[in-house]
Amino acid sequence: MLDDKDIQKLIEVFATREEIVTKPMFEELKSSFNDLQTSVDAYAEKADTYFQEMAMLTLKVNRHEKWLEKMAEKLGMKLDYY
């Protein structure tokens, strides 16, 4: 079992919350995290825009494909797909 001396030694080894918050390293870590969060948000916005554009492009291609099939049918042609 741990006695009071062992517990006191453990307390001395580990930093307290106040010691961590007041250290300059903590401020640098917060700043780095904020920069990372900003970068992730910017990437997520770009990815969302890209996926929306791809969805619109898919619909456009499908619409053109239907038009081509209708034209081929009226001209009596058979469209071959590879």
For each residue, the residues with C-beta under 8 A, 3 or more apart:
1:
2: 6 7 10
3: 6 7
4: 7 8
5: 8 9
6: 2 3 9 10
7: 2 3 4 10 11
8: 4 5 11 12
9: 5 6 12 13
10: 2 6 7 13 14
11: 7 8 14
12: 8 9
13: 9 10
14: 10 11
15: 19 20
16: 19 20
17: 20 21
18: 21 22
19: 15 16 22 23
20: 15 16 17 23 26
21: 17 18 26
22: 18 19 26
23: 19 20 26 27
24: 27 28
25: 28 29
26: 20 21 22 23 29 30
27: 23 24 30 31
28: 24 25 31 32
29: 25 26 32 33
30: 26 27 33 34
31: 27 28 34 35
32: 28 29 35 36
33: 29 30 36 37
34: 30 31 37 38
35: 31 32 38 39
36: 32 33 39 40
37: 33 34 40 41
38: 34 35 41 42
39: 35 36 42 43
40: 36 37 43 44
41: 37 38 44 45
42: 38 39 45 46
43: 39 40 46 47
44: 40 41 47 48
45: 41 42 48 49
46: 42 43 49 50
47: 43 44 50 51
48: 44 45 51 52
49: 45 46 52 53
50: 46 47 53 54
51: 47 48 54 55
52: 48 49 55 56
53: 49 50 56 57
54: 50 51 57 58
55: 51 52 58 59
56: 52 53 59 60
57: 53 54 60 61
58: 54 55 61 62
59: 55 56 62 63
60: 56 57 63 64
61: 57 58 64 65
62: 58 59 65 66
63: 59 60 66 67
64: 60 61 67 68
65: 61 62 68 69
66: 62 63 69 70
67: 63 64 70 71
68: 64 65 71 72 79
69: 65 66 72 73 79
70: 66 67 73 74
71: 67 68 74 75
72: 68 69 75 77 78 79
73: 69 70 76 77
74: 70 71
75: 71 72
76: 73
77: 72 73
78: 72
79: 68 69 72
80:
81:
82:
